Structure formats: structure tokens, C-alpha cells
Amino acid sequence: MTMAMARASSGLQYPERFYAAASYVGFDGSTSPTKTLTSKFAKSTALLLYSLYQQASVGPCNIPEPSTWKIVEHSKWASWNQLGNMSSTEAMRLFVKILEEEDPGWYSRASNSVVEPVIDVQMNHNSKVEPVIENGNSYPETKTISTQNGSEVGTQDKDIVVEGYGSVGVYDQWIAPPVSGQCPKARYEHGAAVVQDKLYIYGGNHNGRYLNDLHVLDLRSWTWSKIETKTGVESPATLIPCAGHSLIAWGNKLLSVAGHAKDPSESIQVKVFDLQMATWSTLKTFGKAPVSRGGQSVTLVGSTLVIFGGQDAKRTLLNDLHILDLETMTWDEIDAVGVPPSPRSDHTAAVHVERYLLIFGGGSHATCYNDLHVLDLQTMEWSRPTQLGEIPTPRAGHAGVTVGENWFIVGGGDNKSGVSETVVLNMSTLAWSVVTSVQGRVPVASEGLSLVVSSYGGEDVLVSFGGYNGRYNNEVYVLKPSHKSTLQSKIIENSIPDSVSAIPNATNATRDVESEFEAGHEGKNWEVVLDNADPAKSKGDLISVLKAEKEELESSLNKEKQHAVQLKQELAEAESRNSDLYKELQSVRGQLASEQSRCFKLEVEVAELGQKLQTIGTLQKELELLQRQKAASEQAALNAKQRQSSGGVWGWLAGSPPPSQKADDE
């Protein structure tokens, strides 16, 4: 019977297997008899199960260290913190392994609501099941070997059940699935988008030569094919080879936005590919379009495209922000407040809860960045929040895609080497963690690669293509993230505790377990005391802790009240001083107005006196002129008189009578 139970439990995939185990132990807050179950575990085992659950569901411990007198909180924090950067997948497997060692029959007693998944293995695989001996029990090991042209592609571990041709069962590892058909030419800085389980690749750069071909990969059959495109009747588009553009899925259409070209246009061009008609056309827009560029980020938010940064045809780096409304086809340049990111290109952007635009990384001509900027699309305000966790190294040319509230970042480089880590940012907590790393010159450690998300079997799948890491690539790589997804099956959704889906409340996760744990002190080690401890003593200790916390809170409250009273007094004094100063200001303003009026009158009088002085000067000149004329007249009369007197004497001597006598004789 034990062997049968082990086989049944091993039949569940991760993370279903982990969530079933967590639900059985009682970490999901279910109505199962948690006290009876936890009483069977050793103290250290119970604490380790709690820590592994937190590591698997929330991630590495990033919460502040609680006060040491808070025994329960500090014990759980210390145990969780010791796990460091253990991956969630490893934590899940350790959790299940410890449970199976402590309670081998757990699966048979688990809830009947846990349904085993249907295994769909197509004829394209050669699968064989071999028994594996572990802890004295026989477990079936499912090895699925995918073959293409008779060669082995890969072997999965015992926890994987393969579904369908070329699908990837292992979590948090990059796998190269077997593909067929006409593969695209190797390239980087191309555009990629997914529509209805089909990956479309357009354009790119190969050996410095821009491309304009369009290829599609069927993500169900992993088959490549090239699309022979036509030119649309209305607004036909000339397919100019380009790279560094953005390909956006919009309904049953693809939008190719911006990009570098040999002969670039002055402004950004938006080309539309109709998937049904297989035709390209140019999108007619209104308003002032942004300057042509490449390496920008284009994010679809509702019915608008948000364009940020890039590099124009003159190699000038940009950090401007533009929006294209796809309903009115109108461009609008946004002048956001706050400090924007520095000019850059080849960065990534993502939107969270349809409100916050996140910008990460990118590069300038001299350096690469690893800063994170957030734009509130409602207030149009930039901010630079504090990043938590394992902050990625500076990089440019990377690719990103969102799955729920998780933002996965792949590839990129720093002008020296490619980045081997695949990282994820929880956009609610802004905490980074490493998903996986690759070794060697693998295409996913390239610059200019593309990354999209699709779904397969109800789970999210990340798909990368192309890139440049010393050589141009055209390989396809796939990763199935173990992080909680909105596309997971119902069995996972029903098993996930609230503490996982509400990351901002991560510090309060699994509060119901607190009633199962108490801490005792032996020397310098804190241990967890389970429910089989003395209830009266545990209750008394809890009451003492609560009383102490209450007293501390009351003391803090009294201090805050006193501080508030003091602030009110200072405020009243400040208002009184302000009133006095206002009155004094009004008095000074009155005096100033009076002085201004007096100055104005004096200015008028000075002007009048000036005019009078000018008049006096004119009269003085006229007087001087008259005086000169009078002097001249008097001199002339005197001269005439003298001449008259002189003429009379000589006439008398000559015997001539004076003029007056001649007049009398006549």
C-alpha cells in the first residue's frame, strides 16, 4: 500500500504536488485537522516545513527582522532567513520530500479534491518508465526522450510528465525543443509577438544587414513556416528592412513600430500586418509623430501605445515619452513630472495593473544601466523606487515579458559579455530573484533576443528566439516558470493560500499557523513548541507577550499624544506671530503708499519748476537781445548828432546858414 501511495503522489507534477502537500499539512488555512497532523512532527521539522513553504510561495526572506521578544515572529523569521536564495522549485521539492519521510501515507489521506492530471503523451515520443528506489520505496521515474531525425534531444527528471510533442516539463530551466520546418535566418534586434499560439518573427539584423522577412512558429507543433506577404490596397506599405523595432499584437493584426533602417524617415512609421489577409499597410496617424528611432520600448496599455526612449538616426539617445491612441490614431507627447530615466536605448518596459509603466536597464554610448524607474500613467509622474532582493547587473539588449505580477528578464549584455541569469521582478513588492542561470555561450545569454509568453496545457511558457553572443542565433528556447500564473489549472488555483496571491501582505502569511507554534528558550536556541505542549503554559506566555506589547503600544501612544499637543501649541504660537507680522506688514504697506504719493507730487513739482526754468532762460535771452538792440540804437543816434553838430560849424565858416535857418528863410 505504501508503494501505491508513493506512485500516486509522484504522479502529480510540480507545483501541483507541492500545493497538495501544503494543503494536507494545513498551510492553506483549510479546515483539515492541523493540530493533529502537526503534533506528529518534531519541533525542528515543523519549523523547517513553515520556512520551506514561505520560500516556495513568497520567495527569499526580505522582511525586517522582528523584535527578539516577539518569540513566534522571530523564530519563524530566523528559520526562513537561513534559506537564503534557495529557488522556489528546490523549496517545493524539499517540502514534499520531508513530508514523505515524516508521513509516507500523506497522499492517501489528502483531500479528495486533489485530482491527478490527465497525461497526454503523443506518438512522437518514446517514453519508458523505470523504477527508482528512494528511502526504501519504489517510485516510478518517467523519462521522456524526444527524438528528431533519430537523435535524442533531452531527458526529463522523475518529477516531469510530458504533455504533447516538444513540450517542456521541467520548471525553471531553459530547454531547446525540437523544431521543424523552414527556420528563419539567424538574427537579433528583431520583432516578436504571439497571436493564438503562433509566434511571429519580423525583421532584424544579420551581419549588419537589415531584414524584412516574416516567419511564424506554431507553438503546438513547433513547426516554422515563412509567410509570403502582400501589399495592402489601402495605404500600401513599402517593406523597408529594419531592426530595433517593436512588434505588437493588436487583435488579429501585428503593429511594427519604429526601428532602424538604411534610409530612415523623419518620424516614426507604424506598419500594420493583417493576419487574415496577409497584407502590409501603413497606419495613418494624426498629430505630431515622434522622431524616427530604434531601440525604444513600446508598451500596449489598454488601447494606447506608450513609447519611451531609443536612439535616432543621428545616434542621439532619447528619453522622451509619447503616446499613440489606437482608437483616434493620434500622437501625443507627454511632459511628465519628476525625474525621468536618463537617455537610453535597448531597455525593457512593462506595465503593472494597467497603471504603472516600469523601465529597467538599457545603455548609453559609454555604459549600461540596472536602474528601475516607474511612471504613474494616471498622474504622469516619474519615480525611482528602491529595488529589493538580488538586483540584476547592468545590461542592455535584454528582453522582458510579464506573467501576472512577475516580470521576467532574459539575456542582454554589458559590452563585455552576455548575461547568463534569468531574473524575475515581483512588480508588487519590487523584489528581484534569480530564476535560473545558463552555462557557456547559450543563445538565451545574448543581446537583442526576443521573449514572449504563451500557454500550453494551462501553464505559462516563456519562448525566446535569436540574439547575438559572438554569433547570430536562430534557436528557440523554452522555459516553464514555477511562479504562480494566472493560466494555471483549477487544481492549483484552489490550492493556493491567500498569502501567496497577496504579496504585499507577505509578512502576515500563514497567520493561522501561529496558533500551532510557540517558542521556548533553551540556552541561545529558539525552538518551536507545537500543540502537544502544555496549553496553560502556552496560553499564559501568549498573554504575557500580548500584555507587554499592549503596554509598549500604550506608551508609544501617550508619547505621540504629548508630541501632538506640543505641535498644536507651537502651531498656535506660530499663527499668533504670523498675525502680528501681517499687521506690521499692512502698516508698512500703508506708509509705503503714502511715501509713494508724496514722491509723485514732488516729481510733478520738479517737472513744473523745470519748465519754469526753461521759460526764464528764454526770457533772459530775449532781454539781452533787446538790450543790445537798444544800445545799438542809442549809439547810432549819438553818432548822427555828432555829425550834425560838426556840419554846422564848417558851414558857418564857409558862409552857409545852418539847416534850420534855411528852412526859416524859405
Secondary structure, 3 states (H helix, E strand, C coil): CHHHHHHHHHCCCCCHHHHHHHHHHCCCCCCCCHHHHHCCCCHHHHHHHHHHHHHHHCCCCCCCCCCCCCHHHHHHHHHHHCCCCCCHHHHHHHHHHHHHHHCCCCCCCCCCCCCCCCCCCCCCEEEEEEEEEECCEEEEEEEEEEEECCEEEEECCCCCCCCCCCCCCCECCCECCCCEECCCCCCECCEEEECCCEEEEEEEEECCEEEEEEEEEECCCCEEEECCCEECCCCECCCCCEECCEEEEECCEEEEECCECCCCCCECCEEEEECCCCEEEECCCECCCCECCECCEEEEECCEEEEEEEECCCCCEEEEEEEEECCCCEEEECCCECCCCCCCECCEEEEECCCEEEEECCECCCCEECCEEEEECCCCEEECCCCEECCCCCEECCEEEEECCEEEEECCECCCCECCEEEEEECCCCEEEEEEECCCCCHHHCECCEEEEEEECCEEEEEEECCECCCECCCEEEEECCCCCCCCCHHHHHHCCHHHHCHHHHHHCCHHHHHHCEEEEECCEEEEECCCCCHHHHHHHHHHHHHHHHHHHHHHHHHHHHHHHHHHHHHHHHHHHHHHHHHHHHHHHHHHHHHHHHHHHHHHHHHHHHHHHHHHHHHHHHHHHHHHHHHHHHHHHHHHHHHHHHHHHHHHHHCCCCHHHHHHHC
